[in-house]
């Protein structure tokens, strides 16, 4: 029985904890900062997207995205938004190439009390950094 356990555990770990040969994993980090002066007030927004997932052989992607936004006005008003949800799309499996990913936010909540769902589309070009 002990021999079987020693053979079973590495097999399960190698099958469940690794990325299959037909798929590649990815991680996505996106950020944008904007600032605008409006009638004596300065409004600034910081957006941050953090996601990850898998790219199958034909380029089909399945993943998850966490998104947060902080909006601040110099007069003291501010609001934050946090959203998360699954995504699906296309991404090149090469080191460089285009990607198109659509996300459906299952939950989107602001500090001002608004709650809901929503969509996001990401279009971009990926490249390796060495």
Secondary structure, DSSP 8 states (H G I E B T S, - for coil): -HHHHHHHHHHHHHHHSS--TTEEEEEEEEEEEEEEEETTEEEEEEEEEEEEEEEETTSEEEEEEEEEEEEEETTS-EEEEEEEEEEEEEE-SSSSEEEEEEEEEEEEEETTS-EEEEEEEEEEEE----
